[in-house]
Amino acid sequence: MSDIKKISSRPVSVERLLRLQNRIDLLLAMDFMTGHADVRSSMILDLTHDQVIISQTSPSLGKSWLRQKLEASVVHFDLVTREVTRWGWVATVIDMNDRYKLHYEEEPAQLVPIIALGLPKQSDLTKSNVRQAYRLDVGLLDSNVTVDVNPELAPVSLMNFSAGGLMLSTTMPTSYTLGLELSFIVTFQTEADLPVKYFGGKASIVRLEVDEDRMMANLGLKFKELSSEAQRALPKILQYYMLEEQRNRKEQHERRLNL
Protein backbone atom coordinates (compact mmCIF):
# COMPACT_ATOMS: atom_id res chain seq x y z
CA MET A 1 0.00 0.00 0.00
CA SER A 2 1.00 3.63 -0.35
CA ASP A 3 2.07 6.00 2.36
CA ILE A 4 -1.20 7.22 3.93
CA LYS A 5 -1.03 9.44 6.95
CA LYS A 6 -3.80 10.39 9.37
CA ILE A 7 -4.01 14.15 9.72
CA SER A 8 -5.41 16.21 12.55
CA SER A 9 -7.43 18.57 10.36
CA ARG A 10 -10.96 17.52 9.46
CA PRO A 11 -11.11 15.80 6.04
CA VAL A 12 -13.67 16.48 3.36
CA SER A 13 -16.95 14.66 3.95
CA VAL A 14 -17.73 11.29 2.38
CA GLU A 15 -20.77 12.86 0.70
CA ARG A 16 -18.70 15.58 -0.99
CA LEU A 17 -15.92 13.25 -2.01
CA LEU A 18 -17.94 10.33 -3.38
CA ARG A 19 -20.21 11.66 -6.10
CA LEU A 20 -21.58 10.10 -9.25
CA GLN A 21 -19.24 10.31 -12.24
CA ASN A 22 -16.23 11.15 -10.05
CA ARG A 23 -13.01 9.40 -11.02
CA ILE A 24 -11.69 6.85 -8.51
CA ASP A 25 -8.28 5.13 -8.50
CA LEU A 26 -7.56 1.68 -7.12
CA LEU A 27 -4.03 0.95 -5.90
CA LEU A 28 -3.46 -2.82 -6.13
CA ALA A 29 0.27 -3.05 -5.52
CA MET A 30 3.28 -0.82 -4.96
CA ASP A 31 6.94 -1.60 -5.63
CA PHE A 32 8.72 0.70 -3.20
CA MET A 33 12.11 -0.17 -4.71
CA THR A 34 11.20 1.19 -8.14
CA GLY A 35 8.28 3.48 -7.26
CA HIS A 36 6.07 1.69 -9.81
CA ALA A 37 2.45 1.23 -8.82
CA ASP A 38 -0.33 -0.94 -10.20
CA VAL A 39 -3.07 1.68 -10.24
CA ARG A 40 -6.31 1.15 -12.15
CA SER A 41 -8.74 3.95 -12.80
CA SER A 42 -12.52 3.74 -12.64
CA MET A 43 -15.60 5.94 -12.21
CA ILE A 44 -18.27 6.07 -9.52
CA LEU A 45 -21.51 4.86 -11.12
CA ASP A 46 -23.82 4.39 -8.14
CA LEU A 47 -23.98 4.76 -4.37
CA THR A 48 -26.03 2.68 -1.94
CA HIS A 49 -26.34 2.86 1.84
CA ASP A 50 -23.26 0.65 2.27
CA GLN A 51 -21.53 0.33 -1.12
CA VAL A 52 -19.67 2.39 -3.72
CA ILE A 53 -20.48 1.01 -7.18
CA ILE A 54 -17.71 1.68 -9.69
CA SER A 55 -17.09 0.70 -13.30
CA GLN A 56 -14.93 -2.34 -14.04
CA THR A 57 -11.30 -1.37 -14.57
CA SER A 58 -9.09 -1.94 -17.60
CA PRO A 59 -7.40 -4.40 -17.33
CA SER A 60 -10.30 -5.98 -15.45
CA LEU A 61 -10.07 -6.75 -11.76
CA GLY A 62 -10.23 -10.54 -11.41
CA LYS A 63 -12.58 -12.54 -9.17
CA SER A 64 -9.59 -13.36 -6.97
CA TRP A 65 -9.98 -9.84 -5.53
CA LEU A 66 -13.38 -10.64 -3.98
CA ARG A 67 -13.25 -10.00 -0.19
CA GLN A 68 -9.73 -8.64 -0.61
CA LYS A 69 -8.63 -5.17 0.50
CA LEU A 70 -7.12 -2.48 -1.70
CA GLU A 71 -6.58 1.24 -1.51
CA ALA A 72 -9.19 3.46 -3.14
CA SER A 73 -8.67 7.19 -3.57
CA VAL A 74 -10.40 10.21 -5.09
CA VAL A 75 -9.01 13.63 -5.98
CA HIS A 76 -10.77 16.59 -4.36
CA PHE A 77 -10.54 20.16 -5.66
CA ASP A 78 -11.46 22.92 -3.21
CA LEU A 79 -13.23 25.66 -5.16
CA VAL A 80 -12.41 28.21 -2.43
CA THR A 81 -8.74 27.54 -1.71
CA ARG A 82 -8.07 25.93 -5.14
CA GLU A 83 -6.13 23.23 -3.28
CA VAL A 84 -5.98 19.79 -4.91
CA THR A 85 -5.84 16.89 -2.45
CA ARG A 86 -6.27 13.14 -2.72
CA TRP A 87 -8.33 11.28 -0.11
CA GLY A 88 -8.28 7.53 0.27
CA TRP A 89 -9.41 4.62 2.37
CA VAL A 90 -8.70 0.90 2.63
CA ALA A 91 -11.66 -0.66 0.82
CA THR A 92 -12.96 -4.22 0.67
CA VAL A 93 -14.10 -5.60 -2.69
CA ILE A 94 -17.66 -6.69 -1.82
CA ASP A 95 -18.94 -7.90 -5.18
CA MET A 96 -18.43 -8.01 -8.95
CA ASN A 97 -21.32 -8.05 -11.39
CA ASP A 98 -21.27 -8.07 -15.19
CA ARG A 99 -24.95 -7.10 -15.47
CA TYR A 100 -25.60 -4.37 -12.94
CA LYS A 101 -28.61 -2.04 -13.34
CA LEU A 102 -27.91 1.53 -12.25
CA HIS A 103 -30.49 2.73 -9.71
CA TYR A 104 -31.14 6.11 -11.30
CA GLU A 105 -31.76 4.82 -14.84
CA GLU A 106 -35.28 4.22 -16.08
CA GLU A 107 -36.35 1.12 -17.99
CA PRO A 108 -34.97 -0.16 -20.25
CA ALA A 109 -31.68 0.36 -18.44
CA GLN A 110 -28.26 -0.59 -19.75
CA LEU A 111 -26.63 -3.38 -17.75
CA VAL A 112 -22.97 -2.63 -17.03
CA PRO A 113 -20.00 -4.50 -15.47
CA ILE A 114 -19.19 -3.13 -12.02
CA ILE A 115 -17.12 -3.55 -8.88
CA ALA A 116 -18.77 -2.95 -5.49
CA LEU A 117 -16.57 -1.50 -2.73
CA GLY A 118 -17.51 -1.05 0.89
CA LEU A 119 -18.68 2.51 1.63
CA PRO A 120 -16.16 4.26 3.91
CA LYS A 121 -17.06 5.93 7.17
CA GLN A 122 -15.92 9.49 7.75
CA SER A 123 -13.24 8.21 10.12
CA ASP A 124 -11.88 5.89 7.39
CA LEU A 125 -10.83 8.76 5.11
CA THR A 126 -7.18 9.71 5.14
CA LYS A 127 -5.22 12.25 3.18
CA SER A 128 -3.51 9.99 0.69
CA ASN A 129 0.06 10.29 -0.44
CA VAL A 130 -0.21 7.79 -3.28
CA ARG A 131 2.92 8.05 -5.41
CA GLN A 132 0.89 8.66 -8.51
CA ALA A 133 0.26 11.89 -10.36
CA TYR A 134 -3.26 12.93 -11.26
CA ARG A 135 -4.07 11.29 -14.61
CA LEU A 136 -6.30 13.02 -17.12
CA ASP A 137 -8.46 10.68 -19.20
CA VAL A 138 -8.37 11.95 -22.78
CA GLY A 139 -11.71 10.27 -23.50
CA LEU A 140 -13.41 12.71 -21.12
CA LEU A 141 -12.18 15.79 -22.98
CA ASP A 142 -14.30 17.65 -25.51
CA SER A 143 -11.25 18.67 -27.49
CA ASN A 144 -9.10 16.45 -29.68
CA VAL A 145 -5.77 15.56 -28.05
CA THR A 146 -3.31 13.58 -30.15
CA VAL A 147 0.14 12.06 -29.66
CA ASP A 148 2.97 11.27 -32.09
CA VAL A 149 5.95 9.12 -31.15
CA ASN A 150 9.32 8.39 -32.74
CA PRO A 151 10.18 5.70 -33.61
CA GLU A 152 6.58 4.75 -34.38
CA LEU A 153 6.78 0.95 -34.51
CA ALA A 154 2.97 0.72 -34.74
CA PRO A 155 0.14 3.29 -34.59
CA VAL A 156 -0.56 4.56 -31.05
CA SER A 157 -3.33 6.57 -29.44
CA LEU A 158 -3.26 8.59 -26.23
CA MET A 159 -5.41 7.25 -23.37
CA ASN A 160 -4.38 9.51 -20.49
CA PHE A 161 -1.49 11.62 -19.24
CA SER A 162 -0.19 13.09 -16.02
CA ALA A 163 2.66 15.22 -14.78
CA GLY A 164 4.77 12.07 -14.76
CA GLY A 165 4.00 10.33 -18.03
CA LEU A 166 1.64 9.06 -20.72
CA MET A 167 -0.53 5.99 -21.22
CA LEU A 168 -0.79 4.91 -24.87
CA SER A 169 -2.64 2.08 -26.58
CA THR A 170 -1.56 0.09 -29.63
CA THR A 171 -2.56 -3.07 -31.44
CA MET A 172 -1.21 -6.58 -30.89
CA PRO A 173 1.21 -8.03 -31.66
CA THR A 174 3.39 -5.07 -30.76
CA SER A 175 7.05 -4.27 -31.37
CA TYR A 176 7.16 -1.88 -28.40
CA THR A 177 9.15 -3.28 -25.47
CA LEU A 178 9.83 -2.40 -21.84
CA GLY A 179 12.68 0.09 -21.49
CA LEU A 180 12.36 1.42 -25.03
CA GLU A 181 12.94 5.19 -25.21
CA LEU A 182 10.66 7.25 -27.43
CA SER A 183 10.46 10.88 -28.47
CA PHE A 184 6.91 12.21 -28.28
CA ILE A 185 4.76 15.26 -28.88
CA VAL A 186 1.24 15.80 -27.48
CA THR A 187 -0.92 18.29 -29.37
CA PHE A 188 -4.07 20.04 -28.07
CA GLN A 189 -6.48 20.89 -30.88
CA THR A 190 -8.72 23.15 -28.86
CA GLU A 191 -9.86 26.74 -28.50
CA ALA A 192 -9.25 26.57 -24.75
CA ASP A 193 -6.92 29.16 -23.23
CA LEU A 194 -4.00 26.82 -22.49
CA PRO A 195 -0.43 28.00 -21.81
CA VAL A 196 0.81 25.88 -24.76
CA LYS A 197 -0.87 24.06 -27.66
CA TYR A 198 1.60 21.19 -27.56
CA PHE A 199 4.45 19.78 -25.51
CA GLY A 200 7.08 17.14 -26.19
CA GLY A 201 10.18 15.41 -24.95
CA LYS A 202 11.51 11.93 -24.32
CA ALA A 203 10.00 9.09 -22.33
CA SER A 204 10.69 5.41 -21.69
CA ILE A 205 8.22 2.53 -21.58
CA VAL A 206 7.93 1.35 -17.96
CA ARG A 207 4.67 -0.64 -18.22
CA LEU A 208 3.38 -3.00 -20.90
CA GLU A 209 -0.14 -4.41 -20.42
CA VAL A 210 -1.49 -6.90 -22.95
CA ASP A 211 -5.19 -7.59 -23.54
CA GLU A 212 -5.15 -10.67 -25.75
CA ASP A 213 -8.96 -10.84 -26.03
CA ARG A 214 -9.11 -7.38 -27.63
CA MET A 215 -5.70 -7.72 -29.32
CA MET A 216 -4.62 -4.45 -27.72
CA ALA A 217 -1.69 -3.37 -25.55
CA ASN A 218 -1.31 -0.44 -23.17
CA LEU A 219 2.05 1.32 -22.96
CA GLY A 220 2.93 3.24 -19.80
CA LEU A 221 5.56 5.91 -20.53
CA LYS A 222 7.53 7.80 -17.90
CA PHE A 223 8.91 11.21 -18.81
CA LYS A 224 12.70 11.38 -19.00
CA GLU A 225 13.18 14.79 -20.60
CA LEU A 226 10.79 17.75 -20.77
CA SER A 227 11.60 21.29 -21.82
CA SER A 228 11.42 23.95 -19.09
CA GLU A 229 8.39 25.42 -20.89
CA ALA A 230 6.61 22.04 -20.81
CA GLN A 231 7.44 21.57 -17.12
CA ARG A 232 5.81 24.92 -16.32
CA ALA A 233 2.81 24.40 -18.60
CA LEU A 234 1.85 20.80 -17.79
CA PRO A 235 0.51 21.38 -14.22
CA LYS A 236 -1.60 24.30 -15.52
CA ILE A 237 -3.01 22.13 -18.34
CA LEU A 238 -3.91 19.37 -15.89
CA GLN A 239 -5.59 21.81 -13.51
CA TYR A 240 -7.59 23.40 -16.35
CA TYR A 241 -8.94 20.07 -17.59
CA MET A 242 -9.52 18.73 -14.07
CA LEU A 243 -11.84 21.68 -13.43
CA GLU A 244 -13.56 21.01 -16.77
CA GLU A 245 -14.09 17.37 -15.77
CA GLN A 246 -15.64 18.36 -12.46
CA ARG A 247 -17.92 20.97 -14.06
CA ASN A 248 -19.10 18.50 -16.73
CA ARG A 249 -19.78 15.75 -14.21
CA LYS A 250 -21.68 18.14 -11.94
CA GLU A 251 -23.85 19.26 -14.88
CA GLN A 252 -24.51 15.64 -15.90
CA HIS A 253 -25.50 14.71 -12.36
CA GLU A 254 -27.83 17.71 -12.06
CA ARG A 255 -29.49 16.84 -15.36
CA ARG A 256 -30.16 13.30 -14.11
CA LEU A 257 -31.73 14.65 -10.92
CA ASN A 258 -34.00 16.92 -12.96
CA LEU A 259 -35.29 14.13 -15.25
N, C-alpha and C positions, 0 to 999 in steps of 0.2 A: 504494500500500500504506500501511498505518498505521505509526505510530511504534512499532517493536519494538526493544528494547534488550537486548543481551546482559548478563547479570548475573553477578557472581562467585560468588554462592551457588549451591549445587547445586539444580537444579530437581526437581520431582516426576518420578517415573519414567514412561516411556511406558506401562508396564503398568498403573499406577495411574490415569493420566489417561484412557487410551483403553479404556473398558469398554462392553460392550453396553448399549444403551438410553440412554447418555449423550448429551446434547444437544451438537451441534457447529455452529459458525457459520462461514460462508464469506464472506469479504470480497472482493468482485469489483472494486470501484472506490471511490475516495475523492476527494471534491471538497474540497480543503483550504481553498478560499476560503470555502465555505459551511459546512463541517463535516458535510455530508450524505454518508452512506455507503450503498453498495448491498450490504447484508448479507442473506444468505439462510440461514435456519435449517434444520437437518436433524437426524437422529438416527443414531447408530452402530448398524448392524444386524448386522454380521459383521466378523471380523478374520481375516486369513490371515497367512502368514509374511512377506508383503511388501506387503499392501494393507489399507486401511481402507475397508470397505464401508458406505456411508451411504445413507439414503433420498433419493430425488429431491426437489429443493427446490420451493417454490412462490413465484413463478413458476419453471417448470422451467429447469434449466441446459441450454443448447442444445449441439448437437454441435460447434459452433465452439470450444467450450472443451476439446475433446480435445487432450491433449499440452500444454495451456496451464498456466501456474502461477497460483495464487491463494493467499490467506492463509487458513488454517484455524485455528480456535482453540476451546478447551474451557475452561469454568470449573471450577476446582478449589476445593473447600471443605475446609479442614483441620479435622478433628474435634477436634484437641487445642488449637490456637491460635485456632480459629474465624475464621481469616483466609480471605477470598475472593480468589483470584487467577485471572487468565486466562493460559493458556499457549498459544502458537501456533507454527506452523511454515509455511514456504513449501512448499505441496504441489503436486504435478503431478496433473492429472486423467488417470488411466490408461485408464479405460474407462467406458462407459455401457451399461446393459443394462435393457431393459424387462421381462425375464422371468428374474429371478435367483432361484435356489433357495437359501434360507438353509441353511447347513451343519448347524445344530443341530436343524432341524425334521425330523420323521419323515414318511414318505410317508402320504397325499398332501400335499405341501407347497404352500403358497401361493407363487406366483411374483410378485415385486414389482419395481418400477422402482428402479434404484439408480445411484449414482455411485461409482466406485472411485478412491480417492486413494492415492498412494504412502505406505507406512508410514514415519513419521519415525524417525530414529535418535535416541538420547538427546541427542547433541550438536546436533541440529536444533532442539530445543525452546528457545524464548525466552519470557521473561515479556512478555506482549503488552500494549500500551497502546492497543488498538483504541478509537477514540472512539465507543464504543457501550455503552450501559448494558445490564446483564443483563436479558433479556426473559423474562418468565414466560408460557409457553404455557397459555392458559386451558383448552384441551382436555385437559391432563394433570391438572387439578385434580378432586378428588372433589366439591367443593362447587360450587354454582351461582353464577357471577359474571356480573352483567349490567351493561349500560351504557345510559344514556339521554343523548341529545344534543338541543340546541336551537340553531338550528331543525332539526327532523328533516325533511329533504327527501325521505327514503326510509328504510325500516327498516334498522337497522344491528345488527350483532352484534360482540361483542368477541372478537378472536383472541388478542392478547397485550398485555402492558403492561410498562413499565419505569419507572425513576426519571425518564426523560426524556419519555415520551409513551405513546401508545396506537396499536395497529393494529386497525382496524375493517374489516369486510367489508359490502358492500351489493350489491344487484342492479344489473344493467345494463338499459337506459341509466341513468346516474346524473346527478343535478343538482348533486352535490357537486363543487367545483372547487378547484384549488390556490390556497392563500392564504386560503381561507374560514375565518373564525373561528367556533368553536362553543363553547357552554357544555356541560359534561358532568358526569355523576355516575356513578361506579362503585360498585356495591353488592355486598357479600359476604354471601350467604345461607348461612351456615355456623355451626356450633357451635364452631369453632376460637377459641382465645383470642387474637384479634387486637386491636391497639390501637384500631382504629376499625372499624365495620361498613360504612362507605362513605366516599368522598372525592370531591371535585369541584373544578371550577375552569373555566378557559378554555384552549383549545388551538387551534392553527391547522393546517390541512392542508398538509403539506410534501411528501407523496408521494402519487401516484395511480397505482396499477397496475391495468391492465385485462386480464382474462382473457376474451376474446371467445368462446372455445369453451364455457366454463361460464356465460357471461353474468353474471360476477361482477366486482366491483372491490374492491381493497384500498385503504384510506385510512390513511395514516400521519400521525398527529397529534403535534405537538410542544407540550408544556405551555408556556403563556405566563403563567398565573397559578394559583398553588396557595395555599391558606390555610397559615398557619404550622403548624397541627395536621396537615394533610395532608403537609407537607414532613417533619415529624418521624416520621409514621407509615409512610409509603411504604417507606423502606428496611427497616423491621422486618417489614412484610408480605412483601416480596420475600425476605428472609432466611428467614422462617418457611416459605414455600412452596417455596423452593429446597431446604431440608432435607427437606421432605416428598417432593419429586421424587426426591431421591437415595435416600431410604429405600425408596420404592416400587420404584425401578428395581433396587436391590440385592436386594430380596425377589423380584422377578420373575426376575432372573438366577439366584438360588439355587434357585428352584423348577424352572427349566429344567435345571439341573445335576443335580437329584435325580430327574428323570423316568426 
